[in-house]
Amino acid sequence: MIDLKRLHHAHTLARYQNFAFAAKELSLSQSALTRSIQSLEEQLGVQLFERTRKGTKPTALGIKLLEHGELITQQIKLLEHDMQNLQGMHSGTLNIGAGPAVAKAFLGSAVGQFNQLKPHIDINVKLEQIPTLYTQLLEGKIEFIVGDPLYLDPAQTVDTRFFPKHPIYFFCRKNHPILESSEINLHSIFQYPFAAPYMASHYKQALIKRFALSHVQAERFSSCSDIECDNLDILESIVENSDAISFTTWSIQKHFSAALSLIPIQVPNLETNYAVITLPKKTLSPQAEIFIEQLFVIEGIETAGNE
């Protein structure tokens, strides 16, 4: 069997075409490199290099060996990569980011079930605003984001895998004045303080355009939210103790306290826009792919439960 170290020595000598330079690159003495090449030639029974005025060049048989050697080297690297990936399926750390709404909707269930499936993999979940998470994604601190890509600037290129869309509902406290109105519409909703997670200006403008809100006191969306809070538990408490109105999804509102109530209005096409967000052409770790698969399974269960 060919010694892979000697094969590497041959590749280096072919690249430099000089024993002294190749030996320096390999951190070997020139005599040690000479013995390595001679041993490889003796093992194969052929002459691999010949000395010329222009340097030490591979023979025709040497060139053929180096061609096959390159293929062998590539296969070894691929094997090492696969072994590292397979090892990563059983140990290591999974770093992910998520927006607050999607985290409460179904991320927790996925983390719990993934931990049961892969108990030796540490899970690090960053709950931040999507633009902040995008910076961490670029820096390699997290592998992917679970959230609404509309929070990102359109110039920020990403790949997305979208989850099924679900209706978005408005909610308020029990006995809220709006619940006594004979006609409830968006105009009447935005007469009250609006409480919501962080909303980037371009995201608000996208909502105005997407849901035709420009004729419904659009300045309520184009200005800062009256109350911004990324913690949904605190957000619900704020709504429960004020006249503020917020929005939610069916899976989240199932866990509301009795002090909260959905507002009887359905806005056409007002839906969730959750997705797995990754960098373009980014290869994810095996554990990340398994977790994402688990996310879609959990989200599918939630969908079935809402039908």
C-alpha positions as CSV (number, residue, x, y, z in Angstrom):
1,M,0.0,0.0,0.0
2,I,1.3,3.4,-0.9
3,D,2.3,5.6,2.0
4,L,0.1,8.7,1.9
5,K,2.8,10.8,3.5
6,R,5.3,9.9,0.8
7,L,2.6,10.6,-1.8
8,H,2.3,14.1,-0.3
9,H,6.0,14.5,-0.5
10,A,5.9,13.6,-4.2
11,H,3.2,16.2,-4.8
12,T,5.2,18.9,-3.1
13,L,8.3,18.1,-5.0
14,A,6.4,18.1,-8.3
15,R,5.0,21.6,-7.4
16,Y,8.4,23.1,-6.5
17,Q,10.5,21.0,-8.9
18,N,13.4,21.6,-6.5
19,F,14.4,19.3,-3.6
20,A,15.6,22.1,-1.4
21,F,12.5,24.2,-1.7
22,A,10.2,21.2,-1.4
23,A,12.0,20.0,1.7
24,K,11.7,23.5,3.3
25,E,8.0,23.5,2.6
26,L,7.6,20.1,4.2
27,S,9.9,21.0,7.2
28,L,12.2,18.1,6.2
29,S,15.9,17.9,5.5
30,Q,16.8,17.6,1.9
31,S,18.3,14.1,2.5
32,A,15.1,13.0,4.3
33,L,12.9,14.1,1.3
34,T,15.3,12.3,-1.1
35,R,15.0,9.0,0.9
36,S,11.2,9.4,0.9
37,I,11.0,9.7,-2.8
38,Q,13.5,6.9,-3.4
39,S,11.5,4.6,-1.1
40,L,8.3,5.4,-3.1
41,E,10.1,4.6,-6.4
42,E,11.4,1.4,-5.0
43,Q,8.0,0.4,-3.8
44,L,6.4,1.0,-7.2
45,G,9.4,-0.2,-9.2
46,V,9.5,2.9,-11.4
47,Q,11.3,6.2,-11.7
48,L,9.0,9.0,-10.7
49,F,11.3,12.0,-11.1
50,E,14.2,13.0,-13.3
51,R,16.7,15.8,-12.7
52,T,17.0,18.3,-15.6
53,R,18.7,21.6,-16.1
54,K,15.4,23.3,-15.3
55,G,14.8,21.3,-12.1
56,T,13.5,18.0,-10.9
57,K,10.4,17.1,-13.0
58,P,8.1,14.1,-12.8
59,T,8.4,11.4,-15.4
60,A,5.4,10.2,-17.4
61,L,4.9,7.5,-14.8
62,G,5.3,10.1,-12.1
63,I,2.6,12.3,-13.7
64,K,0.2,9.4,-13.8
65,L,0.9,8.6,-10.1
66,L,0.3,12.2,-9.2
67,E,-3.0,12.3,-11.1
68,H,-4.3,9.3,-9.2
69,G,-2.8,10.7,-6.0
70,E,-4.9,13.9,-6.4
71,L,-8.0,11.8,-6.7
72,I,-7.0,9.8,-3.6
73,T,-6.4,13.0,-1.6
74,Q,-9.8,14.5,-2.6
75,Q,-11.5,11.2,-1.5
76,I,-9.7,11.3,1.8
77,K,-10.7,14.9,2.4
78,L,-14.3,14.0,1.6
79,L,-14.2,11.0,3.9
80,E,-12.8,13.2,6.7
81,H,-15.6,15.7,6.1
82,D,-18.2,13.0,6.2
83,M,-16.8,11.5,9.4
84,Q,-16.8,15.0,11.0
85,N,-20.5,15.4,10.0
86,L,-21.4,12.0,11.3
87,Q,-19.7,12.8,14.5
88,G,-21.6,16.0,14.7
89,M,-24.9,14.1,14.6
90,H,-24.0,12.6,17.9
91,S,-22.3,15.4,19.8
92,G,-21.5,19.1,19.5
93,T,-23.4,22.4,19.8
94,L,-26.3,23.6,17.7
95,N,-26.6,27.5,17.6
96,I,-29.8,28.9,16.3
97,G,-31.6,32.3,16.4
98,A,-35.3,33.0,16.5
99,G,-37.8,35.9,16.7
100,P,-40.0,36.1,19.8
101,A,-43.3,35.2,18.1
102,V,-42.1,32.1,16.4
103,A,-40.2,31.1,19.5
104,K,-43.4,31.0,21.5
105,A,-45.5,29.5,18.7
106,F,-43.6,26.3,18.2
107,L,-39.8,26.6,18.7
108,G,-40.0,25.3,22.3
109,S,-41.7,22.1,21.3
110,A,-39.1,21.5,18.6
111,V,-36.2,22.1,21.0
112,G,-37.6,19.7,23.6
113,Q,-38.2,16.9,21.1
114,F,-34.8,17.4,19.5
115,N,-33.2,17.1,22.9
116,Q,-35.0,13.8,23.4
117,L,-33.8,12.7,19.9
118,K,-30.2,13.9,20.3
119,P,-29.5,14.2,24.0
120,H,-25.7,14.7,23.6
121,I,-26.0,17.8,21.4
122,D,-26.0,21.1,23.2
123,I,-28.6,23.6,22.0
124,N,-28.0,27.4,22.2
125,V,-31.1,29.5,21.2
126,K,-30.7,33.2,20.7
127,L,-33.9,35.2,21.0
128,E,-33.3,38.6,19.4
129,Q,-34.7,40.9,16.8
130,I,-34.3,39.5,13.3
131,P,-31.8,42.2,12.1
132,T,-29.6,41.5,15.1
133,L,-29.7,37.8,14.4
134,Y,-28.8,38.4,10.8
135,T,-25.5,40.0,11.9
136,Q,-24.8,36.9,14.1
137,L,-25.6,34.7,11.1
138,L,-23.0,36.6,9.0
139,E,-20.5,36.2,11.8
140,G,-21.1,32.4,12.0
141,K,-22.4,32.6,15.6
142,I,-25.6,30.9,14.6
143,E,-26.4,28.5,11.8
144,F,-29.9,29.7,10.9
145,I,-32.8,32.0,11.9
146,V,-36.4,31.1,12.5
147,G,-38.6,34.1,12.0
148,D,-40.1,36.5,9.5
149,P,-37.7,37.6,6.7
150,L,-39.7,40.7,6.2
151,Y,-37.9,42.1,9.1
152,L,-34.7,42.1,7.0
153,D,-33.7,44.7,4.6
154,P,-34.5,43.7,1.0
155,A,-30.8,44.1,0.1
156,Q,-29.8,41.4,2.5
157,T,-29.8,38.2,0.4
158,V,-30.9,35.0,2.2
159,D,-32.3,31.6,1.4
160,T,-35.7,30.8,3.0
161,R,-37.8,27.7,3.7
162,F,-41.3,28.9,4.5
163,F,-43.6,27.3,6.9
164,P,-47.4,27.1,6.2
165,K,-49.1,30.5,6.7
166,H,-51.7,31.0,9.4
167,P,-54.2,33.8,10.1
168,I,-53.1,36.6,12.5
169,Y,-55.6,37.8,15.0
170,F,-55.9,41.0,17.1
171,F,-56.5,40.7,20.8
172,C,-57.2,42.9,23.8
173,R,-58.2,42.6,27.4
174,K,-61.6,41.4,28.5
175,N,-64.1,44.2,28.8
176,H,-62.1,46.4,26.4
177,P,-64.2,49.3,25.0
178,I,-63.7,48.1,21.4
179,L,-65.6,44.9,22.1
180,E,-68.7,47.0,22.7
181,S,-68.5,48.6,19.2
182,S,-71.2,47.6,16.8
183,E,-68.7,47.7,13.9
184,I,-65.0,46.8,14.4
185,N,-62.5,47.5,11.7
186,L,-58.8,48.4,11.4
187,H,-59.6,52.1,11.8
188,S,-61.2,51.5,15.2
189,I,-58.4,49.1,16.2
190,F,-55.7,51.7,15.6
191,Q,-57.6,54.3,17.7
192,Y,-56.1,52.5,20.7
193,P,-52.4,52.1,21.7
194,F,-50.8,49.4,19.6
195,A,-48.4,46.9,21.4
196,A,-46.1,44.8,19.3
197,P,-42.6,43.3,19.0
198,Y,-39.9,45.2,17.2
199,M,-41.0,46.3,13.7
200,A,-38.4,47.7,11.3
201,S,-39.7,50.7,9.2
202,H,-39.5,48.8,5.9
203,Y,-41.5,45.9,7.5
204,K,-44.2,48.3,8.6
205,Q,-44.4,49.8,5.1
206,A,-44.6,46.3,3.7
207,L,-47.6,45.6,5.9
208,I,-49.2,48.9,4.8
209,K,-48.8,47.8,1.1
210,R,-49.6,44.1,1.6
211,F,-52.7,44.6,3.7
212,A,-54.0,47.9,2.1
213,L,-53.7,49.8,5.3
214,S,-52.8,53.1,3.7
215,H,-56.4,54.3,3.9
216,V,-56.7,53.2,7.6
217,Q,-54.8,55.8,9.5
218,A,-51.5,54.5,8.2
219,E,-49.4,56.8,10.3
220,R,-50.1,54.4,13.2
221,F,-47.9,51.9,11.4
222,S,-45.4,54.3,9.8
223,S,-44.5,55.8,13.2
224,C,-43.0,53.8,16.1
225,S,-45.2,51.4,17.8
226,D,-46.9,52.9,20.9
227,I,-45.4,50.0,22.9
228,E,-42.6,47.8,21.7
229,C,-41.8,44.6,23.6
230,D,-40.0,41.5,22.3
231,N,-41.1,39.4,25.2
232,L,-44.6,38.0,24.4
233,D,-45.4,37.1,27.9
234,I,-44.8,40.7,29.0
235,L,-46.6,41.9,26.0
236,E,-49.7,39.9,27.0
237,S,-49.5,41.3,30.5
238,I,-49.3,44.9,29.1
239,V,-52.5,44.2,27.0
240,E,-54.2,42.6,30.0
241,N,-53.6,45.8,32.1
242,S,-54.3,48.5,29.6
243,D,-56.3,49.5,26.5
244,A,-53.4,48.5,24.2
245,I,-54.2,46.1,21.4
246,S,-51.8,43.6,19.9
247,F,-51.8,40.6,17.5
248,T,-51.3,36.9,17.9
249,T,-51.7,33.5,16.2
250,W,-54.0,30.7,16.9
251,S,-51.3,28.5,18.5
252,I,-50.2,31.2,20.8
253,Q,-53.7,32.4,21.9
254,K,-54.6,28.9,23.0
255,H,-52.5,29.6,26.1
256,F,-54.0,33.0,26.8
257,S,-55.2,33.8,30.3
258,A,-59.0,34.3,30.8
259,A,-58.3,38.0,31.1
260,L,-57.6,38.3,27.3
261,S,-59.9,38.1,24.4
262,L,-59.6,37.9,20.6
263,I,-61.2,40.8,18.7
264,P,-63.9,39.6,16.3
265,I,-62.3,40.9,13.1
266,Q,-60.6,38.9,10.3
267,V,-58.3,40.8,7.9
268,P,-58.0,39.0,4.6
269,N,-54.4,37.9,3.8
270,L,-53.2,39.0,7.3
271,E,-51.1,35.9,7.9
272,T,-47.8,34.7,9.4
273,N,-44.7,34.7,7.3
274,Y,-42.4,32.5,9.3
275,A,-39.4,30.8,7.6
276,V,-36.1,29.2,8.2
277,I,-33.5,31.8,7.1
278,T,-30.0,30.8,6.0
279,L,-27.2,32.4,4.1
280,P,-27.2,31.6,0.4
281,K,-25.4,28.3,-0.6
282,K,-24.6,27.7,3.1
283,T,-24.2,24.0,4.0
284,L,-25.8,23.3,7.3
285,S,-24.5,20.8,9.8
286,P,-26.4,17.5,10.1
287,Q,-27.8,18.4,13.5
288,A,-29.2,21.7,12.1
289,E,-30.9,19.8,9.2
290,I,-32.4,17.4,11.7
291,F,-33.6,20.2,13.9
292,I,-35.2,22.0,10.9
293,E,-37.0,18.8,10.0
294,Q,-38.3,18.6,13.5
295,L,-39.5,22.2,13.3
296,F,-41.6,21.4,10.2
297,V,-43.0,18.3,11.9
298,I,-44.0,20.4,15.0
299,E,-45.5,23.1,12.9
300,G,-47.4,20.5,10.9
301,I,-48.9,19.2,14.1
302,E,-49.9,22.7,15.1
303,T,-51.5,23.2,11.7
304,A,-53.5,20.0,12.0
305,G,-54.6,21.0,15.4
306,N,-56.0,24.3,14.0
307,E,-58.0,22.7,11.3
